[in-house]
Amino acid sequence: MENMIEVPWDQLAADTLQALVEEFVSRDGTDYGEREIALAQKAEQVIHGIKRKQYVIVYDQEADSVQIVTAQDWKASGY
């Protein structure tokens, strides 16, 4: 995770945060257990997790992209 910096969620516009989270929860391979959960509910769960510091929004300077990673992965990366 070189060249990555943390982006404070509360410095993003609400619609930007929502779009980022919706892209994250709708990715192929995202698994939420045995039962299907609506996109809006998945997004709300992730936003809640971001606010509770379970997820981190990071900006990759090299790829010029933003992504969401688990706080555990972020800490393990050494940043």
Sequence and secondary structure as in RCSB ss.txt:
>XXXX:A:sequence
MENMIEVPWDQLAADTLQALVEEFVSRDGTDYGEREIALAQKAEQVIHGIKRKQYVIVYDQEADSVQIVTAQDWK
ASGY
>XXXX:A:secstr
 TTEEEE GGGS HHHHHHHHHHHHTSTT    SS   HHHHHHHHHHHHHTTSEEEEEETTTTEEEEEEHHHHH
HTT 
